[in-house]
Amino acid sequence: MAIGGTARVRRVRRSMVITKLPYTTKIYINYQVLIPASLVKALGIENAQYADIVIEYFGQEIALKRVKLLRTKNTASRQFTIPKEVREKYGIKPLDEVTVKSIVPVP
């Protein structure tokens, strides 16, 4: 390190290694749910744009039809947003836990 210079600290995040359903996760502040890259690869849905997803919230099974799978540039992970009408009907809030029970790609 040079004198008077600043050192860069690089943070390494450990990836979630989840390869099968069901799995439990938290809802983000923006009402999105993460599907980890390891699960996306295990299910073979890397190229899917939409999916039918079943989640469980406090013992209630909720079917989400034709949900758009959002992707980032550099990873295989996906996210989906829980629709507003579903959030309002079941009282889903950010940071609540949901269990993703099934993900079926829609052509």
N, C-alpha and C positions, 0 to 999 in steps of 0.2 A: 504494500500500500504506500502510496506517495505521501510525503509530508503534507499535512493540511488537507488531504483528500478525504473523501467519504467512502466508506465501504458499503457495498451493496449486499444486502442480506436476501438470499433467495429462499422462499418458503416452498416446501414440497408438500403437497397435499396427498394423503394416502387415498387411493380410490376405493370405493365401496365394491367389494367382490361379492356380488349377488348373481347367481346363475339360474335361479328357479323361482317360480311363484308359489305361494304368495309371499310378499315381503311387506314390512311395515316401514313407513317413512313419515316425515313431517310435511305439512303444507307450508310453502313459502309465503312470505308477506304478500306477494302479488297473486296468491291463490293458485300457484303452479305446483306441480308435483314432478319430482325428478325420477326418470327411469335411467338407472346407471348404465354405463357403457357395457359392462360385463353382461348385464341382462339383455340389453339390446342385441348384442352379438349372439348370445345363447339362444334367443328366440328367433334370430334371423330376420329382424325387422329394420335393418339399417336403411333400406330404401323406401320404407313405408311412409306415406305422408299423413294418412288418417288411420285411426284404429277404434274399435269398440272395446271399451275398458270397463271392467267391473271392479268397484272399490267397496270396502266395508268401512263404515263409520259408526262407531258406538253400537255395533251389532246389527246395523241395517245395511243390507246389500243395495248398492246404487249402481245402476247400469248407465254408462255414458256412451251414447251412440255417436259414431263418426266424429271423434275428437281429433283435432289437428295436433300432430306431433311436431313440436318445435325443436329445431336443432341449432347447435352452435357450429362455428366454422371448423374448429380443429379437433372435435371429439366425436365419438360415436354415441354419446349419451343423448337422451331426448327429454323434453319436458312437455307436459300438457296442462292446460288451464281448466279448472273446474268451472263449468258454466254458471253464470250468475243466478239463473232460476233454480239450479240444483243447490247452490250455496244458501240461497234464501229459504228454500223449502226445508232443508235439513239443518239449518243453523251452523253451517261449516264456517270456521274461523281460521285465520292464519295461525300457524304453529300447532294446530291440532294434529293428531296422528291418524293416518288412514292406512288400511291394508289393501294393497293392490292384489286382487285375486286372479284376474285374467286380462290379457292383452291380445286381441285378435286383429291383425291388420285388415284394413278395408281397401279393396282395389279401387 
